[in-house]
C-alpha cells in the first residue's frame, strides 16, 4: 500500500455532458464513454491500447495503473474555469458518438485524490467525484432552456450543490464571469 500523493483532495474545474442513461440523468465524461455514478467515486484506468506482437492488428489494453507521468491517462481536472469551459464548446477531439442521449452540458468543481500527476493546465488523478455542478441557463443560440429545473433536481442525486448560472455555452468568457460571480457569492 502506498500513501496518497496529497494530504487533501485537490479541487479543480471540469466539464461534463449531462446525459440520459436509461431512466436516470447522469454526468458523463466528455472524452471517454464513462458515466459518473452518483455517490460513487470514479476510478481511472488507462484507455490506451498497445499493439500486440506478432499480430499487429490486435491491440491489448495498457496494464499500468492510472495516472502515470509517462502516459496521458487519469481523470483530468483543470486549474481554472476558462480551461474547463473551453471543452464545453469544442467537439473536434470527439471521434466517437455518445452512447447516451445528450441533454445538456455542465461545468463544475471536481475533487481529485489518490495518485495525482500535476500537469501544465491542471491535474490527472486516480480517483474523482463532483464537488459542485453548474448548469448554464441558455443554449448555444441564447435560448432559455425550459427543463433546467428538472435536470438540476435529477443531478442532486450526486449529493453536491447544483446551481444554475446565467450564461450560454457559445460565449465561454461570459460563462466564466458568471461562474466567478457565483463562486464569490458563496
Secondary structure, 3 states (H helix, E strand, C coil): CCCCCCCCCEEEEEEEEEEEECCEEEEECCCCCCEECCCCCEECCCCCEEECCCCCCCEEECCCCCCCCCCCCCEEEECCHHHHHHHHCCCCCCCCCCCCEEEEEEEEEEEEEEEEEECCCEEEEEEEEEEEEEEEEECCCCCECCCHHHHHHHHHHHCCEEEEEEEECCCHHHHHHHHHHHHHHC
